[in-house]
């Protein structure tokens, strides 16, 4: 594991000794532009980060390495959301609404992760990172052969072991950053004791304003804990080793930590104008489909989370015993030779067929399309020769890119449309651990755009595709093999 610290003007890489667990700085590179000044310039950001990594790569072997990255909070933004307990069943919606009020038309430019810990249960701390910066870090590190496992706000590392009465302090150049997490939530102060403005300004916080003195930071004490970069990395390594819950920009956005525990509910409601949740929407969709007698049975399957079905339900001779545990939505299936390749080929054939139908002249007549693996049912509501059920012939899959982690797929879903929604659960695909995702897309074009991403990777398998003309929605059921 390589440990990186990203300041606005420098990139540092550290390594932990295997002998005594000590941390040492390997190399420090100065960015050619300050990241804060170019965070909305996608091309320039990419160039600056790529240049820094190229310089590192000349002196350090970066190929096939895992990375844990701490990012300076000066490059990030913080928000505090006060949400009453009665509204916490729709937590993500309320936090999103507050962020939209804060950022206005810039809202879509930020990737946000939230937490509530150590503080009152109705105060939520959100950290926002510019989408361009996040994606260019991921892209260029991946291009350098580095697999990013953690991309964490520096404040989260500093506060991981601090008490609510303690302040953690980091100094970069002449600038001090001071953080605290008390019962009144997260607090962040920043400033200098030299120059014209000799004071620390509160960036965000609900607690009473504190007047800091530089001597408090320089003299060792239990109230103000001073961190340098090496100490930050030491704490970071311990967090990873102990699997301590921590905010991570590599994971899907939304609420990640509640009461010092990981928040496992990953349903995101991203509709523009209403407050209904995904499950309510699914019920409405099913109600609409009930008018189409031909597809009633298939719709029952669509509302089910079970991605692996008993193949006798579609009259195939090669039936398999499927045992489902509903509590965790896992499926135990006797392993079969080349089954993953078989389903991957079926997935690509199904996606190809759906795209052909969606772009055909007949699409205006079709009321619904259901593709369950390589079996397709089309309904137009009339005997026009288009309606019916048939099997799609699988073909050889072209060469694919390397695997896409689940959190990258969820990021694509979010980025491709504000109306996209998803539900995520874990399971098994034959003998392989997997993630299962149901994606609701607004319209055919949006679904095809996401399918184009799915078809590029060797661990993404499209299991079901359901189109409903009534509300112009497409549901994609995708199995993601863990990488």
Secondary structure, 3 states (H helix, E strand, C coil): CEEEEECCCEEEEEEECCCCCCEEEEEEEECCCCHHHHCCCHHHHHHHHHHHHHHHHCCCCCCCEEEEEEECHHHCEEEEEECCHHHHHHHHHHHHHHHHHHHHHHHHHEEEEEEECCCCCCEEEEEEEEHHHHHHHHHHHHHCCEEEEEEEEHHHHHHHHCCCCCEEEEEECCEEEEEEEECCEEEEEEEECCCCCEEEEEEECCCCCCCCCHHHHHCCCCCEEEECHHHHHHHHHHHHHHCCCCCCCCCCCEEEEECCEECCCCCECCCCCCCCCHHHHHHHHHHHHCCCHHHHHHHHHHCCCCCCCCHHHHCCCCCCCCEEECCCCEEECCCCCCHHHHHHHHHHHHHHHHHHHHCCHHHHCCCEEEEECCEEEEECCCCCCCCEEEECCCCCCCCCECCCCHHHHHHHHHHCCCCCEEEEEEEEECCEEEEEEEEEEECHHHHHHHHHHHCCECCEEEEEEEEECCCCEEEEEEEEECC
